Amino acid sequence: MANIARLTILLITIVGCVGCDQVTKAVGRSQLDYSKTVSFLHDTVRLQHVENRGAFLSMGDALPTQLRTTLFTFGG
C-alpha cells in the first residue's frame, strides 16, 4: 500500500509540474511580444519572450526542424 501511495504522489507531482510548465509557456506566448520586455519592481523582475528550439542548453538547435522534432519526440 505504501508503494501505491508513493507512486500516486510521484505521478501527481510530475503531472503538476509539467502542467504548470505548459500553462506558463502558453500564457507567455499569448501575452508577451518578441520585441518588448515587461519590467516590474524597478527592473527587479523582467519578462521577455524568448524560445529555445533545442533541448537542454540549446542542444539540437542547429538541426533541421523535422529531424529535431523526430529525435526529441522518439529518441528521448
C-alpha positions in Angstrom: 0.0 0.0 0.0 2.8 2.4 0.8 4.3 1.8 -2.7 1.0 2.7 -4.3 0.8 5.9 -2.2 4.3 6.9 -3.2 3.7 6.2 -6.8 0.5 8.3 -6.7 2.2 11.2 -5.1 5.1 11.0 -7.6 2.7 10.9 -10.6 0.6 13.9 -9.2 3.9 15.8 -8.7 5.1 15.1 -12.2 1.8 15.9 -13.9 1.5 19.1 -11.8 5.0 20.3 -12.8 4.5 19.5 -16.5 1.1 21.1 -16.4 2.3 24.3 -14.8 5.2 24.5 -17.2 2.9 24.2 -20.2 0.4 26.7 -18.9 3.1 29.3 -18.2 4.6 28.8 -21.7 1.1 29.2 -23.3 0.5 32.4 -21.3 3.9 33.7 -22.2 3.4 33.0 -25.9 0.0 34.7 -25.9 0.8 37.8 -23.7 4.4 38.7 -24.5 5.8 40.2 -27.7 9.2 39.3 -29.0 10.2 42.9 -29.3 9.1 44.0 -25.8 10.5 43.5 -22.3 8.0 43.9 -19.5 9.6 45.2 -16.3 8.3 45.0 -12.7 9.5 46.4 -9.4 12.0 48.9 -10.9 13.5 46.2 -13.2 13.9 43.6 -10.5 11.7 41.2 -12.4 11.8 41.2 -16.2 9.6 39.1 -18.6 10.8 38.7 -22.2 9.6 36.2 -24.8 12.5 34.0 -26.0 12.4 30.5 -27.4 14.9 27.6 -27.1 14.3 25.4 -30.1 16.8 22.8 -28.9 16.8 20.8 -25.8 18.9 21.4 -22.6 21.4 24.2 -23.2 20.1 24.5 -26.8 21.5 21.1 -27.8 20.0 20.3 -31.2 19.2 23.9 -32.1 21.1 23.7 -35.3 19.4 20.5 -36.5 16.7 20.7 -39.3 13.2 21.1 -37.7 11.9 17.7 -38.9 14.9 15.8 -37.6 14.9 17.7 -34.3 11.2 17.1 -33.8 11.6 13.3 -34.5 14.7 13.0 -32.4 13.3 14.7 -29.4 9.9 13.0 -29.7 11.0 9.5 -30.1 14.7 9.5 -29.2 14.4 10.6 -25.6 
